[in-house]
Amino acid sequence: MIDRYSPPEIADLFTDEARFRTWLEVEILAAEAWAKLGVVPPADAAAIRELADFDLEAVRARESVTDHETAAFVDVVQERIGGPAAKWVHYGLTSYDVVDTGLAVTLVRACDLVLGAVDALDAAIVLRAREHRDTPMAGRTHGIHAEPITFGLKVAGWYTEAVRNRERLERAARQVAVGKISGAVGVFGNVAPEVEAYVLERLALTPEPLATQVVARDRHAEFFAALALAGSGLERIAIEIRHLQRTEVGEAEEPFSEKQKGSSAMPHKRNPIVAENAVGLARLLRAYAGAALEDVALWHERDISHSSVERVIAPDATCALDYMLARMTAVLDGLVVRPERMRENLERSHGIVLSEDVLLALVRAGARREDAYRWVQRAAHAAWDGGASFADALSAEPEVRARLTKQQIAALLDPARHLANLDLLFRRALGSNRSTRRRGPADRPRPVRATPGGIR
């Protein structure tokens, strides 16, 4: 991912240095496991733990010779250790015992960071929802006024989706928290199952029940699909803000700092740039999910077609979503909401947004539904086209006037009637604010982190 969209904490997980550090810990743990089984002398395992290290440039230089990254890494680590202990590095392992297990550690760490950003977003959404619980506005379908809602209710709907996205991300993190140390085709041909158990337990991973040379890629496809769905949830919020910020609507807008410039040419401009940015990045996340789905079907016990894809999409997708979450959280924290404009826009339609209430009242009064629909529709169109009040247009309809008094019509056109169930809807959507602190990074076993001197 380019620096612009790379939050440092998560981007640092995907550097070559960090990736090789994780590989190093897998190799060290495997040597320790062999020592417990009596294959590797304990002194050699201790020497590997103490001396194992690498120089990044040395690995790259060696790869230019081997044309094989893992083999180059192992060569450099063995050279750094020296002596008889070096021969036990990578003993019985195949490349993807190290690569896939290391990838699992990295993806879990990345998802923990993303989940922390999700919690911040959820808190911002809940705050806005409660703040504007009773702020009336026009509900819109097809971009046209439908019936009254409140802005808080709209925002609470975003929250329910955010809860589902968090649950999907947690589930996806569990799906990729899986490693394998089972050899070239997954049958433990030259490595003992006890080695796998030892290594994965200490990395807080579970074993792939039946691996090939690799961990099954449907797991990774689910992970990237969950990232894409979370991005699409942010896109939904972003598109709504973009519409509400349009000049003709003017009901809400992104925060705009004192020294910010909306256009290099037009000083008056305040554009929804963060929301537009989120929409663009969401498109990338969906494309990455598609690429991950293509990786599921590999040849036989493994081919290399997935490798190049994952080198790109793993850092890009996690960085992009983390970046989007932080930016959209800032937008929601500083969102400018204009209740007076919401009410003004609601009243612009002269009451016709309550046409269904009148229709149903006429049905209850004995009219045929089709007849009542036409009477109300004619009055609504007259009010909208002529700028008259809907109440007056309804009273001008003889069949309506014969069945409903002016007082009854006025009562039917009170928007408050549509908001009588706000308490119920908010309880269903927000509950006791159940998801602003759900199971998160602190609740999950933490994978160990490798350093030249050992685990921290």
Secondary structure, DSSP 8 states (H G I E B T S, - for coil): --GGG--HHHHGGGSHHHHHHHHHHHHHHHHHHHHHTTSS-HHHHHHHHHH----HHHHHHHHHHHS-HHHHHHHHHHHHH-TGGGGGTTTT--HHHHHHHHHHHHHHHHHHHHHHHHHHHHHHHHHHHHHTTT-EEEEEETTEEEEEEEHHHHHHHHHHHHHHHHHHHHHHHHHH-EE----TTSS-SSS-HHHHHHHHHHTT-EE-TT-SSS--THHHHHHHHHHHHHHHHHHHHHHHHHHHHSTTT-SEE----TT--S-SS-TT----HHHHHHHHHHHHHHHHHHHHHHTS--STT--SHHHHHHHHHHHHHHHHHHHHHHHHHHHHHT-EE-HHHHHHHHHHTTTGGGHHHHHHHHHHTT--HHHHHHHHHHHHHHHHHH---HHHHHHTSHHHHTT--HHHHHHHT-GGGGGTTHHHHHHHHHTTTTTTT-S-GGGS-----EETTEE-
